[in-house]
Amino acid sequence: MATLRSVTMRLALLGLAVGAAGCGPVGYLQQVRGRARQAVAEARQAGAERAAPYEYTAAVEYLKKAEEEGGHAEYRVAIDLGRRSEDFAKRAAALARQPGTAPAGGPPAGAPEREDRQDNRRGEP
């Protein structure tokens, strides 16, 4: 009876150790490969590349770094970077969806086009 109990206890401890080791990769997959990637894709679809280039670029770069760290089994660091990527992607998407947000290099959405461009640098019409 003592042998059966000992074997059961060892198997339970082994199961806990294996389960605890799986938390890192599972959390990494959920955060980085799931939520962060999805948030970056949604920001891109919202036009954040042009409307919120700083936030969008930060989201993309944090995602790249998170994937790199995950490749080195640095799951805790990768998860943190994935959260940062998701946060920046959500900010970028929100900025891109705001009415009147000007894409970089262009007039605000809905602004009338100017036909009478003048060179006013020297006060000339």
N, C-alpha and C positions, 0 to 999 in steps of 0.2 A: 504494500500500500504506500509506503514511504517513497518507493521508487517511482510509482505512478504520479504521485504528488510532485516530486522533484522534476520529473520530465515535463509535467504540465506547467509548472512555474517557469522553467527554462523556455518553453515554447511561447509562453505569454510575454516574457521579457524580450525575446527575440522579435516577436510581432510588434511590440511597442517600439523597439529600436528601428525596425524597418519602416514602420508607419511614420515615425518622427523624421526619418531621413527623407521621406517623400514629401514633406510639407514644403520644403524649399522649392523643388521643381514644380510642384503643383501651383503654389502661389505665383511663381514666375510665369507659368503658362497662362494663368488666369489674368494677371495684371498686364504683363508685357505683350504676350501674343494675343491676348483677348482685348481687354478694355483700352489699353493705350493705342494699339493698332487701329481699333475701331474708331476711337476719337480722332486720330490723325486723318483717317479716311473721310470722316464726316466733315472735318475742317476743310479738307481739300475740296470736297464736293460743294461746300458753302462758298468757295472762292476766297478762302483765307490766304492763299499764296500771294494774292495781290492786295487784298483789303487789310490784312494784318500780318505783314511779312515777318516782323520780329517774333511775334508769338508763334506763328506757324513754323518758322525755322527752328526756334527753340524746341518745339514739340518734336520735330523730325530728328534733330540732333540728339535730344535726350533718348528718343526711342532707339536710335542706332547704338548709342552707348549702352543702353540697357540690354540690347540683344548681344552686344559684344561681351558684357560682363556675365550674362547668362551662359554664354558659350564657354566661359572659364569657370563655371559652376559657382560664381559669386552671386548666389540667388538673392541674398538680402540687399546687396547694393543694386542689383538689377531691378528688384521690385521697387525700391525707392526711386530710381531713375525712371521707371515706368510710370509711377504715380506723377512725377514732375511732368513727364511727357503728356500724360492724360490731362493734367491741369492746364498746361499751355495750349493744348489742342482745343479744349473746351472754351478757353478765353478767345482763341483765334476764331473759332466758329461763331461765337457770340458777337464778336466785333464785325465779322463779315456779314452777319445777318441783320445788323442794325440798319435802319433806314437812313439813307444819306451818307453812308460810309463811303469815303472816296478810295477807290483802289489806287495803289501807288502808281503815280504817273498819269493819272486821269482826273477829270472833274468829278464832283460828287454825283451819285446816281440821281437822275432827274433834273440835273442842272441844264439850263439852256446853253446851246452852243453859241459861241461868240463868232460873229461873222466880221465884225469891224475891229480886227486886231490892229493895234497901233503900237508903234515903238515910242514909248514914253520915257525912255532912259534919259534923253536930252530935252524932254519937254516938247518934242515935235509930234505932230499928229501922224 
